[in-house]
Amino acid sequence: MPLGIEGLQIPDVLKWMTGSDEIPPLGFQKSFQMHFVHSCKDGCQCRPTVSTCDMSINMPVHVKDLELMKEIIFSAVKDSHGFGNL
């Protein structure tokens, strides 16, 4: 089973996580970090969040279904306005 998310491209995720449309010629100054959020309450419907300054993503761990996780990641990336689009 492929883990890709239909309709979501790497540039979409890059823009969401960094605010940049492309990788800078010298790369990013920091490495990406992933934090797992364990403090959600039952029935929580939160989505992953990012910090473009810290180059980090906060991923909720309460989602146990792969298709639901794909949906919330797609929604988090595509529903965000991003830099310069406000």
Legacy VTK file of the C-alpha trace (Angstrom):
# vtk DataFile Version 3.0
C-alpha trace
ASCII
DATASET POLYDATA
POINTS 86 float
0.000 0.000 0.000
1.554 3.343 -1.014
1.851 5.917 1.741
1.588 8.953 -0.557
-1.355 11.304 -0.299
-3.148 11.851 -3.582
-3.260 15.514 -4.582
-0.384 16.476 -2.284
3.048 17.214 -3.714
6.388 17.743 -1.990
6.378 21.498 -2.806
3.012 21.785 -0.992
4.475 20.225 2.147
7.673 22.266 1.843
5.696 25.524 1.652
3.558 24.469 4.622
6.546 23.495 6.780
8.992 26.243 5.845
7.132 29.055 4.116
9.425 28.543 1.126
8.431 27.287 -2.318
11.776 25.611 -2.889
14.875 24.432 -1.089
17.415 27.286 -0.814
20.637 26.762 -2.820
22.635 26.241 0.400
19.887 24.213 2.049
18.087 25.045 5.266
20.037 26.265 8.295
18.280 23.816 10.606
17.208 20.198 10.369
13.519 19.369 10.454
12.214 18.134 13.796
9.093 16.132 14.545
7.288 16.316 17.879
4.570 13.850 18.786
1.569 15.312 20.630
0.256 12.960 23.324
-1.936 15.386 25.275
-5.097 15.244 23.139
-8.416 14.413 24.775
-10.760 11.650 23.595
-12.611 12.664 20.446
-10.019 15.292 19.540
-9.947 16.176 15.856
-6.765 18.257 15.817
-4.501 18.395 12.815
-0.728 18.497 12.524
0.763 21.957 13.040
4.102 23.406 12.062
6.488 26.085 13.217
8.301 27.604 10.261
10.765 29.328 12.607
11.738 26.143 14.434
11.406 23.942 11.345
9.261 21.548 13.358
6.030 19.649 12.926
3.696 18.669 15.784
1.996 15.397 14.908
-0.955 14.104 16.967
-0.571 10.437 17.888
-4.216 9.679 18.658
-5.116 8.972 15.013
-4.960 5.219 14.516
-6.435 4.975 11.006
-4.082 5.528 8.035
-6.789 6.968 5.763
-7.900 9.439 8.454
-4.270 10.475 9.024
-3.884 11.097 5.280
-7.055 13.222 5.320
-5.942 15.400 8.222
-2.460 15.895 6.771
-3.964 16.815 3.391
-6.354 19.217 5.100
-3.629 20.797 7.241
-1.405 21.411 4.220
-4.030 22.472 1.677
-6.196 24.545 4.043
-3.306 26.675 5.266
-2.842 29.974 3.492
0.932 30.062 3.712
3.202 33.055 3.558
2.402 35.781 1.060
-1.124 34.555 0.436
-3.004 36.307 3.218
LINES 1 87
86 0 1 2 3 4 5 6 7 8 9 10 11 12 13 14 15 16 17 18 19 20 21 22 23 24 25 26 27 28 29 30 31 32 33 34 35 36 37 38 39 40 41 42 43 44 45 46 47 48 49 50 51 52 53 54 55 56 57 58 59 60 61 62 63 64 65 66 67 68 69 70 71 72 73 74 75 76 77 78 79 80 81 82 83 84 85
